[in-house]
């Protein structure tokens, strides 16, 4: 054949492929979500998430040190709160001596450089299992919830959080949190907004880990409809950007790479993808059954999230990936 263009030339060796590759995946791109529970020396496996545990503070710090030594710069912390401490208003969420505040202080003391991303939402503390306060009529009360989110974020900031991360999807919470943090002298604290968060079945294993599933109804009046992308994602993202978010997020990741691309192309802010618990569970189950090559699948999936526009990826695979990338 008399071909002018032979694209295969640029794929003909490992060296040339490395030179022309468009995307990289490095440990610095990974953020590691961790579940914390009360106690000492406790390490409880999470159902449906092989390799993932809930740790008491002491063991959580040891595990996070491993992540740090592998080049991971930040962890996202989620506390498992005993049922006896849950109530309608999520009061335990702003207890300065509660599990979460103690966790944050201990992490900052032992691993001062590791960035702490702290979850701001009612669900781990709510007896209703919702991210907001539920009214008598069963409605999620937006503005009343934001008042609690403010107390929660201030408690986390005072304990040493670097980045507060509202995952609740209430309207107006980014502006309210920014104003409250600044007013209290926490200008240094960043806000990572779960700005584009879908009402997704992919959160199943996470809710088991924290025993935080809704007791009634679902989260569709606050989390987004998976059937909507371009317009609703841009609306949520631009509002949060205008209200003062430092990071935007798209969650889940794999089924929403089109949304990730749209958000990336329409903001100057860094965009984070959350490779959520159900995505992790599917890969682990298929790998354990011997149906797929776990390492290749995970590296391909996370590289695709980077290609679609993620600056960073929250992923339960973070430590494995950092180890694979080293070898
Ligand atoms: C709730 C929250 C959820 C996740 C992070 N924060 C679940 C939910 O919205 O019900 C899910 C993360 C995952 O599945 O890995 N505020």
Boltz pocket constraint, residues with backbone or C-beta under 6 A from the ligand:
constraints:
  - pocket:
      binder: B
      contacts: [[A, 119], [A, 120], [A, 121], [A, 122], [A, 123], [A, 131], [A, 167], [A, 168], [A, 202], [A, 203], [A, 204], [A, 205], [A, 206], [A, 207], [A, 212], [A, 219], [A, 275], [A, 276], [A, 277], [A, 278]]
      max_distance: 6.0
